[in-house]
Amino acid sequence: MQPLEPPDAHHLSAAEGWLGLGNLAEARAELDRIAPALQNHPDVLDVRWSLLAEEKDWPAALALARTRLQLAPKSAAGWLHQAYALRRVPGGGL
């Protein structure tokens, strides 16, 4: 997959920064500014998954991880996101 180009790359970077600062609302706002055609880019999905994990929205995080897996099944990130969310989703576990 091609790397994101500005301005979308800037929005993604800003979202990561806001997430690191604990400002989840601003992180979400920056992610939402990324072009609709790029919302399923693996880098965008990874940051959005991190946002959902911070919010402890495990059902949504699991759904997003499964989307990530469908789009890039050879990438370890989707598998790790799915495993982490499966462990925490209500009724989940080993």
Secondary structure, 3 states (H helix, E strand, C coil): CCCCCCCHHHHHHHHHHHHHHCCHHHHHHHHHCCCHHHCCCHHHHHHHHHHHHHHCCHHHHHHHHHHHHHHCCCCHHHHHHHHHHHHHCCCCCC
